[in-house]
Amino acid sequence: MDELITTLKAVAEPTRLRLLALCSQGEFTVSELVQILGQSQPRVSRHLKLLCDAGLLQKLREGSWMFYRFQPDENAAPLADQLLSLIPEGDAMIILDRKRLEEVKAERSKAATDYFRQNALHWDKIRALHVDAGEVEQAIGNILLEKPGEKFLDIGTGTGRMLELIAPQFQSAKGIDQSHEMLAIARDNLDRAKLKNCQLRQGDMYQLPFPDQSYDAASLHMVLHFADEPAKVIADAARVLRPGGKLLIIDFAPHHLEELRKKYHHRRLGFSDGEIVHWFQRNGLQFKSPVHLPGEQLTVALWLGIKK
Ligand SMILES: C[S@@+](CC[C@H](N)C(=O)[O-])C[C@H]1O[C@@H](n2cnc3c(N)ncnc32)[C@H](O)[C@@H]1O
């Protein structure tokens, strides 16, 4: 009874009901919600706190930013879903909120696209050196989508491409990256793809903010060559996998394109199968035969490890 009354009290206020409806449409910062609702920041923050305390919204930290999303805890979920479905779509205030929400999303999207445009040129140049991305994605899908599990983690998610490709077949998925800018692009991409089972987190691949054995599959797509200490990245990825879980690394086979170091800050000029086997063995991962996709100047390799 107490929990039910707390939930009902939390939503029994116009702004809080509007906030609930808004946060069911994606992840938003307080200042974005302030912009949409046209109310003062302290007021909006107070309402958000009450909704979080009632277990209706979740607060997610990304560096110094805080995002809010509709993710009711187990007890509040059935009622919260029902309440959401009862909010009249044709209500004038709800229609206005949605319109402003679309404006906020469009602003976000523009900022992300501008940043991406500045960097995309680099990626396009690197992409031209290796095999077609479609072929790589096909090979990734063949491995990760064969018997998908419940939870998927993409480490160094960048623009969230792996999430778009893999997450629909999992119950839930997380993407982690250290860069705000990349996460902004990923958020925009996931929004467009309407992928509601995905969450993004700012975090470090050396210290994943997740408990041991909490994922069924993880990927490191074109991330490891930026690592100072790839062995440590693999160790932490292996730590968060459940027994039987898959770690898929997609990166370059050894190459001699020294200029990639200077121009694009690559630390490592690819990895040999032997090196990866060694790291897998040290971290309780059983090595499966690798896939090599040779391109013009760079060979893309896929290395799969299964947690014992
Ligand atoms: C070349 S991008 C690849 C992005 C994505 N996996 C893809 O293939 O589209 C490398 C990503 O690794 C992220 N990254 C680099 N070092 C990291 C770290 N220590 N922790 C988390 N992410 C990191 C970068 O911010 C960047 O988004």
The ligand as an ORCA input file, in Angstrom:
! r2SCAN-3c Opt
* xyz 0 1
  C      37.424      4.711    -33.594
  S      36.233      4.940    -32.366
  C      35.301      3.457    -32.586
  C      33.892      3.644    -32.168
  C      32.959      2.460    -32.410
  N      33.352      1.297    -31.639
  C      32.884      2.171    -33.881
  O      33.581      1.278    -34.331
  O      32.128      2.855    -34.577
  C      37.073      4.614    -30.827
  C      36.216      4.976    -29.613
  O      36.892      4.536    -28.435
  C      36.626      5.484    -27.427
  N      37.636      5.347    -26.361
  C      38.978      5.550    -26.457
  N      39.558      5.334    -25.270
  C      38.577      4.989    -24.399
  C      38.547      4.654    -23.004
  N      39.669      4.634    -22.259
  N      37.369      4.322    -22.438
  C      36.230      4.356    -23.168
  N      36.178      4.684    -24.483
  C      37.339      4.990    -25.096
  C      36.712      6.810    -28.175
  O      36.101      7.871    -27.475
  C      36.016      6.466    -29.469
  O      34.642      6.753    -29.414
*
